[in-house]
Amino acid sequence: MRFKTSIAAAALLAAGATGAAAQQPVNATRTTSATGAVEVHAVDGRIRVVGGGGNQVQVTGTLGSPDDRLEVEDDEGTVVVRVVMPGERVRERVRSRGRDVKMGMEGQHAGGGRGADLLVRIPMRNSVEVQAVSADIDVQGVDGTTEVQTVSGSVHVAGGRAREITAASRSGEIDVTADADRVEATSVSGTVRVGGSVRDHVEANSVSGEVNVTAAAGEVEAGSVSGSVTVAAMRGRAEVHSVSGDVRVSGRGLSGEFQTVSGSVVLTGDLARGADLELTTHSGSVTLALAPGASAEVQVNTFSGDISADYRGARVSRESRREAKITVGGGDARVAVHTFSGDVKLTGR
């Protein structure tokens, strides 16, 4: 059974009213289950979703125009919150997990309104999906699966113990700090940051923005075309890449592939026993800073760069001016380093 609450404008603007007076207050509540689902759809403005106790979804705040209306629907167990604007026509799309997702609706506020400013309180164990075009989105304290998408707004997700978090923006920044099993964070031109603790897998990507993963994570895939990529507190395998930015990775039990074309590669920490690592750059330098007691065989290949090793106890075997094998400890981990014109240095942490 489908129920619907519609809150329309109570009055038009009086003569001489300010732009702030055009904003329309809203307050709507819908009862749901403690483990239900919530969807929020808006065009512009700001959306805040906060997880808490109880079994109600409460929406408070303001709409951007007297002509807008708030709809709160109970659709077969999913509470759908939607800001409806007059003259909605355009549909935006972003990519999420390999599929097209419609990004709400688009209209125009008369007089250049500021858009909706909504606070949506939900039971903390609910899953939540938020879609917008140009709204900034903030989700806090939600334990259920969280999916957030906006075209030009920023996305912030914090707190909670979500099983899975997906955050995407075309031109806004992404900032996720949470306790989760999996995190996927993507922006085209914005900075992407992922912190907290991620037990399984982090995927963080930007085209022209920087990517910073400080989460204690099991596996990481991180990349940027023109921005630098930094991965810290790693404790497993990583695949990190950039075209013109630097790649910096630190942690323990490291393994994986680390690549850039014109930037430098810096790897700091200890290596997983028996791990395979590949560090590649064309014109940048490569620095491998190993923890005390490391055990690795490092095979270096460079066309015109210098090769040096000041790690205590390192044994260097020159195969040619362009190639060298550096062994530390028992040589358990296998590291391949490739650079065309950059220098290669093996040092202690």
N, C-alpha and C positions, 0 to 999 in steps of 0.2 A: 504494500500500500504506500502511496506517495503523498507526503504532506508538504506543504509549502508555506513559508512565511515571507511576505513581501512588505518592505518598509519603504514607502514613497515619500516624496517631499511634502512637508506640511504647509509651506507657504513660499511664494516667490520673493525675490529680493525687494526690499523697500527702496524707495528712491534715496540715493546717497549712501547706501549701505556699503561697507567695506568688503574686500575680497574674502576676508576671514569669515564674515557673516554668511557667505554663500555656502560654507561648509555645513553639512547636515549631520547632526548627531544620530548615532544608531546604537541599539542595545537589543540583542536577540539571543535567545537560549534554546538549545535543543538537547533533549536527553538521549544518551547513547550508551553502548556497553563499554565496559572498562578496557576491552581489547578490540574495539571497533576501528573504523577508518574515517578519516576526514580529508576532504579536498577543499582547497581554497583557490579561487580564480579571481584575478583583478588585472587591470590594465596598468595604471601608474600609481605613484604614491609610495606608501610604506606598509608592509605587512609584517606583523610580529606574531609568532606562534609560540605559546608557552605551555609546556606540559605540567600537570599537577595532579592532585587527587580528585576523587569524585567520579561521577558518570555523566557529566554535562559538557557540552560545547557552548561556550559563551563568546559572543562577538560584540565588542564595544569599539567606539571610536567615532570617526567622522567620514562622510563621503565628500567628494570634491565639488559636487554641484547639487542644487535642489532637483535637478532633472535625473540624477542617478538614483538607483534603488538597490537595496540589499536583498538578496534572496538566500534563504537558508532552507535546504531541502533534505529530507530523510529518504534516501534512495536505496532501498533494500539493504539497510544496515550501514550505509555510507552517508555521513553528513556532508553535504555539499554547500559550501559558502561561496556566493558569487556576487560580485559587484557588476551590475548591468548599467551600461551607459547608453544614452540615446544615439541612434545612427550607427550602431555597430555593424561593420562590414568586413574589415580586413582581418585576415588570419595570419599569424606569424608561426614559423616552425623552427624548432631546433632539433638537433640530433641527440638522442639519449639511448644508450645501449643498442646502437645500430638501427634505430627506428625513428621515423618522423613523429614528433609530438606537437600537436596544435597548442599554440601559446595564447589561450584565452581569446580576447576580443580587443578591438581598437575603436576608439571614438575620439571626440574632441570636447573639452570642457569650454563652455562659453566664457569668454573673458580670461581664458588661460588659467583655469583652476589648478590647484596643487595635487589633485588626485586624492584617493582614499588614504586614510591613516587608521589602520585596523589592528586591534589586539584580539587575537583568537586564543582563548584558553581551552585546552583539550585534556582529557585523561592521559597521563604520561605514557601509558602502554599502548595508546592508539598509534596506528600508522598514519602518516600525513603526507599529502602531495600538494605542493604549492606551485601554481603556474601564473606567470605575469609577463607583461611586455616590457615596461620600463620601471617597474616598482623595485625598490630595495626590499630584500626579504631576510628576516632574522628568525631562526628557529632555536629554541632553548629548552633543555630538559625533557626531550622526547625520547622514550625508550623504543618505540616502534620503528619500523622501516620508514625512512625519511627520503623523499624525492622532491627536489626543489629546482625549478627552471625559470629563468627570466632572460629576456633578450638583451636589455641594456642596463639593468640594475645590478647591484651587488648582492652577494649571498653570504650570510654568516650562519653557521650551525655550531652550537656549543652545548656542552653538558649532555646528559642523557647517556644511555647505554644501548644505542640502536644496533640492531643486527646488521643493517646495511644502510649506507648513506650515499645518495647520488645528488650532486650539485652541479649545475651547468648555467653559464651565462655567455652571451656572445661578446659583450664588450665590458662587462663589469668584473670586479675582483671576486674571487672565491676564497673564503676563509672557513675551514672546518677544524674544530678542536673538540674531539669527542672520544668516547670509549665505544668502539664498534668492531664488528667482525670484518667488514669490507667498506672501503670508501672509494668512490669514483668522483673526481673533481675535474671539471673541464671549463676552460675559457678560451676564446679566440684571441682577444687582445688584452685581457686583464691578468693581473698577478694571481697565482694559485698557491694557497698555503694549506697544508694539512698537518695538524698537530694532535697531541693526545696519545692514545694507545689503540692500535689496530692489530687485531690478533692474526688475521689471515692475509689480506691483500690490499694494497693501496695502488690506485691508478690516478695519476695527476698529470695533466697536460695543458699547455697553452701554446698558441702559435707565436705571438709576439711578446708575451709577458714572461716574467720570471716565474719559476716553480720552486717552492721551498717545502720539503717534506721533513718535518722534525718529529713526526710520530714514531714511537717505538713500534716497528712493524715487522711482520714476518717476511713478506715479499713486497717489492716496490717496482712499479713501472712508472717512470717519470720522464717527460720530455718537453722541449720547447724548440721552436725553429730559430728564433733570433734572441731569445732570452737565456740567461744562465739558469742552471738547474743545480739545486743543493739538496742532498739527502743526508740527514744526520740521524743518529741513534738506530741505525740499521742493525738487524740481528739475523740476516739471512741473505737470500738471493735478490739481486736488483738488476734491472735493465734501465739504464739512464742514458739519454741521448740529447744532443743539441746540434744545430748546424753552425751558428756563429757565436754561441755563448759558451761560457765555462761550465765544466762539470765537476762538482765537488761532492764526494761521498765519504762518510765516516761511520764507524760502528764496529760490531764484533761478529765473528763468524761469517765474514763477507765472501760472496761469490757473485758471478754474473758478468755482464757486458756494460762497458762504459765508453761512450763514443761522442766525439764532436769533430767538426771539420776544421774550423779556424780558432776555436777556443782551446784552453788548457784543460787537462784532466788531473785532478788531485784525489788520491785515494788514501785514507788514513784509518788505521785500526788493525785488528787482527783478522787473519783469513781462516775460513773453515778448513778443517783438515781434509785433504784430498780434493779441495775445491778447484774448479777451473775458472779463471778470470781472463778477460780480454779488455785491454785499454787501448783505444785507437784515437788518433788525431792526425790531421794533415799538417797544419802549420803551427799548432800550439805545442806547448811543453807537456811532459808527463812526469808527475811526482808521485812516488809510491812510498808512503811513510808508514812503516810497519811497527807494531807493538813489540816490546821485548819478548824473546823466546819464539819468534816467528820461525816457520819452517816452510820454505817455498823455493821453487825453481823458476826464475824469471828469464824468459827468452825475449831479448830486445832486438828490434829491427828498425833502423833509421837510415834515411838516405844522406842527410847532411847535418843532422844534429849530433851533439855530444852525449856520451854515455858516462855516468859517474855513479859510484856506490860508496857511501860512507857509513853504511849500517855495520855495526860491530860484528865481526866474524864473517862478513860476506866474502865469498870466493868468486872472483871474476875470471871468466874464461873468454878471451877474445877469439872469435871465429874469423872476423875480418874487421875493417874499419867501420863497417855498417852494422855488424851483428855482434852480439855478446850474450853469454849465458852467465847469470848471476845466481849463485846458490847460497841460501841462508838456512842454517839448521839442517834437518834431514831432507829438505826439498819436497815435502809432502804436497803442498798446493802447487798448482801449475799456473803460471801467469804469462800471458803473451802480451807484449807491448809493441805497438806499431805507430811510427810517426814518420812523416816525410822530412820536414825541416826543423822540427822541434827537438829540444834537448830532453833527455831522459835521466831521472835521478832516483836512486833507491836510498832511502835514509831511515833513521829511527824516528819514532813518534815522540 
